């Protein structure tokens, strides 16, 4: 699709560089802004401003390929994302990253991908691929790769492990920023982490932690996704640190993406009394400057990446333009779906109930504790419920069995126990399981857990709900992570499965999203990989039982 040769937009012009708003007309030709003319006679009441940017997101978590993600995101005024292709890289390696880049190029949207620093995230899980020093050098040498993605092995960075230091050296070699990932790191450890050259962090969940990282020169990405929600805890940083803040979603499920994106954070910040210009600079200018993005700032000579909103309070997006192409209007996407292939690696086989039988080996269970709106987990201890020599889910005390199955080759499943999912019946399963994307499931009884897992296996990836003998699934044929079907249709299907999970008793806002992080070993305290129960504090495996 080619941009119109020449057109005009009139209204209230929001100039973020001069921090002014004035009546005028934007002149666009060939996809670029040729001039902006002040004109007090303009009668249009709407506002014209640069498009919004998500400064850290995994597109794969939307369950949509990039071209479909774009169709939904532009409706909310998003024109660009800083995207870590970490999820597909764990499954397919460099070919997966290349798939994301090429698919993204098929639509008018600005995807800026990074080189995923930790594939696999740890040696304590099974992934489908690995990105070593040579592969990272290959990626970072490319102009289209803008940064080194999140350095998740924060203990290794703090210890100056040679492998982690080599990764950071490659980023410096090509003059590209390195993103951080250091949940809970503060004080002297925050200083050591920042001094390695890491420039951002999106994992802060307390003000104390964020202030320490700011003190040592890092920028803070305030995150509000489908599972992890840190906006309320951190937004007051705007008072003295606005020039060091960026907004991001990190992970956004399809039904949430239909409802909104970064625009929601903008509205919330403005409604808390923060100056709209300051908020918009966080969302637009800060990521452009930090990552060196070719995104228009609504200045003469810039690409015509613009949005039109009703006002600077309600912030209803009326139109979105990228490179002069109108891509959304009045809540409707104007981007057409595109065809794509289905690259995947999925070799898991169906399992049986006997394979998740747990023989009691101690007086107490070591239990993962899930927290709503957080990626971190806690550790608790519980008396096991034993039936016929098998430790089973205890719905009365909300201690449910959790299982992770290796998707890449035949192996016995790993089994643990988790609190706070709240199911009274049934099970859910998913091959969206950060970061290695094996199959993870949680449920109230072994039969439903096995049915849910086997549904995902039969689909070669996806999500599923098993309840009262019925099994429903949503196939994700691209790497077991994404669908190339219409994004709105996928959002509706996902919403129905999510509703079923809530009917089964879960009080979590996003049960599937929370489940997807229960195998994420780099986030403390207790997680489950395909190889066993893992203590994120000691960075080592730990037994399920305690005497």
N, C-alpha and C positions, 0 to 999 in steps of 0.2 A: 504494500500500500504506500503510495507516494503522498507527501504533504501537499496541501493546496499551495499553489504558487504564491498567492498573496491574500491576506485578509487582515481585518482589524478587530480588536477587542477594546471596548470602552467600559469604564467604571472607576471605582476607587482603587488606585494602584498602591500596593503594599511594597515599599522599597526597604528591604531588610538591611541593606548596606548603609543607608543614610538614616534608618529607623524613622521613616516618615510615611505618611499616607496622604495621597493627593488625587484629585480627579484628573483623568487623562485617558489617552488612547495608546494601546500597544500595537505597533505595526509589525506584522510577521510576513516574511517572504522566504520560500524555499526551506522552511523548517526552522529558521532562525529569527530572532528579534532584530529588526533593522533599526527601530527607533522607538522611544517612548516620549510622547508629547503631553505636557501638562495642558489641561483644558478645563477651566472652571465651568464651562457651559455644559459639560457632560451631565446627562440626567440619570443615567443608570445608577442604581443604588447598590449593586452587588460589588464584591471585592475581588480583585485579581492579584494573585500571589504565586510564588514558585511552588512546585509540587512537593509533596511530602516524601520523606525517605525513612525506611526502616533500617537502622544502623547495624542490626545483627539479627539474622533469621536463618533458620534451616527450612528452606522451601519444602523439603520432603515431608515435614511434619504437618503440612496442610493436606497431605495425602493426594496432592495434585502435582502433575508435572509443571514445570515453570510456565509454559504457555497458558495453561488453565489457571494457575495461580494469578497470573497477570490479569486475566479477564475479570476476576473477582476483585482484585486489589485496586484497580484503577477507579472503580466506582466510588471508592472512599478517598480519592485524591492522592493515592500513592503512585509515584512515577518511577521509583527506583528502590532497590534493596541491596544491602551489603550482605551477601549470602554465603554461608559456610556450607559447602556440599559434603559435609562430614558423613552424613548418614549413607548416602549412596556410595561414597568412597569406601566405607567399611564393607560394603557388599561387593562392589565391582572394581574398586581401585580407580586409576586414571581414566579408563574408559567410561566409568560412571560420571566423573567430573566433566568429561568431554560431552557426554550425553546432555547434561544440564546446560552447558554453554550453548550447544547447537540448538537444543529445543528452545531455549530462551530467545535466540536470535530470530525465531520465526514469527515473533509478534512485536509490536511497537511498545516496548517496555525496557527499562534499563536495569538489567541484572549485573551486579558486580560480584564475581565469585572469588573466593580465597583458596589458598592451598591448605588443605586440612592437615594440621600439625600432628595429630595423634590418631593415626590409623594403623593398628587398633589403638584404642584409648589406653589399654593396659595389656600386659602379657597374661592376665588372669582370666581371659575369656577367649572364645573362638570367633574370629571375624572371617570375612570372605576374601580380604585382601590386606595388604600392608603398604604404606607409603614410607619408604626409607629416605635417607639423605639424597640419593640420586633422583628419586621421584619428586621430592620437594624442590630440588634445584631445577628440574625440568619444568615444573609448574610455575615457580616463581620467576623464571626467566621470561615467561610469556607476558606480553603487554595486557592481555585480558584478565590476568590474575592480579588482583589489586593488593593483596595483603596475605600475611601468614595467619591462618585461622587460630582459634582459641587454643592456647597452650594448657591443656587440661591436666597434664601431669605436674601439678603445682609443687608437690613435694620434691620431684626431681629437679624442677627449676630452682627451687630454694636451695637445694643441695649442690647446685651447679653440676648435675650429671652431664657427662660429656655428650651424650646423644641429644639432650635437650639444648645444650649450648650450641651444638652444630646447627640445629634448626634455626635458632635465632641469628646465627652468623650468616646463614643464607639470606634471611630477610634483610639484614643490613647490607649484604653484598649487592642486592638489587634495589636498595633504597625504599623498601616497602615496610609499612608498620606491622607490628605483631600484636594480635589480640590476646587478651588474658582470659583466664577462667580459674578463679581462686576463691571458692566459697569459704567464708569464715576466716580467711587469712587477714590478720591485722598486726599492728605493732611492728616489732623487729622483723618478723617474717614477711610482712607486707613491704617493708623497705628492701629486703633482699630480693623479693619477687620483682619489684618495680625496677630495681637497679640493673636487671638483666636486659632491659630495653623494652619490656612489655608495656604497651601504651594504654590499654583499656581493660575494663572488667565489667561484665554484665551479671555477675553472680552475687553481688552484695545483697544481704538481706537485713542488715542493721545499719543504723546511722554511724555508729562507732567505726565499723569496718570501712564504710565508704569514705569517711573523713580521713582515716589513716591512709588509704590508697591515694586520695587526692593530695594529701600532704607530701607524698613521695613522687608526685608528678604524673599519676595515672588519670585518665578520664573515666567517668562513670557512665555506663549505659543503663538508664533506668528501664527496667523490663516489666512488661505486662503482657503475658501470654495466656494460653488456655489453662496451663497448670501453674506455672510460677508467676506470682503477682507481687511485685515489690514496689509498685508506684506509691502506695500510701506511706510506706516506711521511708521512702527516699525523696519524695517530691519537694520537701522543704529545703533540700540542697540548692534549689533555685535561688534562694535568698542571697547567697554569697558566692556561688560557684557556677553560675549559669554558663559561663564560657567553657566549662569543663564537662558539660553534660550532653548526652545524646539520648534519644528515645529508641527503644527496640521492643520487639515482641518475642524474639528467640524461637518460640514454637507456637503455631496458631492452627488449630484444627479447622476443618472446612466450614462447619456450621458457624463457628465464631467469626471466620473471615467473611462470611456472607453478611453478618451484622455490622462489622466495622474493622478497622485496622488502626494505624497510628493516629488517625483523626480522632479516635475516641480518647487517646491520651492527651491530645491537644485540647479538646473540649474540657476534660477534667481539670487540667492545669489552669486553664483560663478561668473556669468556674471557681477555682480556689483563690482567685484574686491576682494571679500572676499576669504581668503585662503580656498581651498577645504577641507583640513584636519579639519580646525576649523568648517566649515559648517557641515561636516559629523559627528563630535563629538556632535553637537547640536541635530542632527536627530537620532543618534544611542546611543552613550554612555550616554548622559544626561537622556533620558527616562529610559534606563536600570537601571541606578544608582538610580534615583529618586523613581521609582516604584518597584524596586527589581524584574525585569523581567528575566526570564530564556531564554534569547535570546543571541545567540552567538555573540562574539565580534571579531571573527577571531583570536582566540588564541588556543593553544594546550589544549585539554580537553573540549573545548566548543562544544555545538551543532553546526553542520555544517549549519548555517544560513548565506548564502552568496549570493552575486550577482556578476556578471561579466558585466563590462561596457566597452564601446569602448575606452573612455578616461575620464579625470576628468574635461572636459569642456562641451562637448556636452552631456555626460552622458547617451548615448543610452544604455538601459539595454538589454544585450544579453542573459543572463541566470539568473534564480533565483533558489536557493536551500533552502529548509527548512528541518532541521533534516536530511540532506544528500539526500533528495528527490528532483530531478529536477522538479520544478512545473511550469516553464515557459521558453520558448526559442524563441528568435527572434520574439517577439511580439505576440506569441501564448500561451495561457494557456494550461497547461497539466493536470489541475485538472478536474475531471469529475463531472458533476452535480449529486446531490443526491436527493432522495425522502424525503418529509417531510409532516407533517400535516398542518392544517390551523386553529390554535386557533384564536378565534375572539370574540368580544362582540360588537354587532351592532344592536340596537333596534329602531333607528330613523325611522319615517314614512314619506312618501312623503308630501310635503307642497303645499299650494296653494298661488296664487298671493295675495289674501287678507291678508295673514299672514305676508307679508312684507310691507304692506301699512303703511306709516308714516304720521300721522296727525301733521301739523305744530303747534308748541307750543312756538315759539319765533321768534325774528327777524333775528337771525343768527344761522347757524349751527356750531357746534364744529367739526372740520375736522381733521382726522388723516393725517399726511403727511409721506408717505413712501420715503425712501432714497435708491437709488441704491447702493448695496454693503454694506449696513449697516442693523443691526437688530433694532437699535434705530429708533424711529419715532418722528415727531414734531407735534405741535398743530397749526392749523390755523382756521380762521373764514371766513365763506362765507354766502352770501345771498341765502337762499334755493330756488330751482326751484320747483314750485308747479303746479301740473296738476290735476284738478278735486279733490282738497282737499288732494292730496297725494304728499309728497315730493319725487321727483324722481332724478335719476342721471342727472347730467348736463355735457354732454360731451364737450360742448364748453369751459367750464372752468375746465374740467378734475376733477370734483367732482362726484365720483361714489359711488353708494350704496354698502355697504359691509354687509354681513349677516353671523352670526354664529348660527348653529343649533346643539342642544344637540344630540349626537349620542347614549347615554346610556339609555335614557328613553324619552317618549313623552313629549315635551315641546314646547312652542312658541319660534320662532327664535328671536335672538337679532339683531338689525339693527343699523348701523352707516353709516358714510360717510368718504371717503378716497380720497386723492389727489396723483397724480404721477403715477398711473397705466397706464394711457394714452389710454385706450381702446376707440375706436370710434364706435364699435359694439360688441355685444355678451357678454359672461360671462365665467368665469372659476370657478371651485370648487374643493375642496380637503378635504379628511379626514386626511391628513397629516397636522396637525395644532397644532403646539407646544403650550403648552406642554400636554394638555389634549386630543388633537386629536378629537375634535368635528369637524363638517363639516363647512368649511369656504368658502365663495364665494364672488366674486366681479364682477360687470357687469354694462352695460350701460342701461339696462331696466329690469323691474321686471320680465317680461316673460322669458327672457334668464337666469336670475339668478335662477329662480325656476326650469327651465329645467336642468340647470347644477347641482344644488343641488340634484334633484330627480334622476339624473343619478348615482351620487355617492351613494345615498340611495339604489337604485335598485341593485348595485354591492356589497352592504355590505362593502363599503369602496373602496377608490381609488381616481383617479383624473378624471376631465372631462372638455370638452370645448363645449359650446353651441353657435352656430353662424349661422345666416341666416336660422333658422329652423332646422339645422342639429345638432345632439348631438353625440359626440364621447367620449369614456371613456377608461381608463386603470384600470382594477380591481387589487386591492391589498388585496388578501384574508387572508393574515396572519396579524391579528390584525388591518386590515384596513390600514396598513403601508407598507407592503412588499409583494413581489411575490416570489414564489419558482421556477418560470420558468426561462429559460436560461437568464442570465443577459444581454447578448448582444442583445437578442431579446427585452427585456424590455427597454433597452437603446434606441433602434430604435423607439419603440412605443412612449416612452416619448418624444423623439426628435421631432416626428411629431406633437404631441400636443403642445409642446413648440413653434414650428414654427407657428402653427395656432394662438397661443396667440400673437405672434409678428405681424402676418398679421392683427390681429384685432386692432393693433395700439400701443401696449406696447413697450416702449423703455427700459424697465428694462432688464438687462442681463438675469435674471432668474425669470420670473413672478411667476411661481408656488412656487419656493423656497421663494421668498419675501412674497407671500401670506401666506405661512405656518407659518410665524413669526408674522403675524398681530394679532394673539390671544395670543401672548406670554407676559403675564402681567408683568413678572419680568424684562422686558426691557423697560425703559421709552421711550417716554413720554406718548403717548396715544395709547391704544389697545382696542380690542373688545373681550369679552368673551361671552359664551353662556348665561350669566346672565346680560350683559349690557356693556356700554362704561366705560372704566377703566382708571384712571389717575395714571400713574406709578410714578409720583413725590410725590403725597399724599398717594399713595397706597390705593385708595378708588374709588368707583364708582362716575361717574360724568354725568350730563345730556347732552343729544345730542344738546339741544338748549340753546341759550343765548340771553337774551333780550338786 
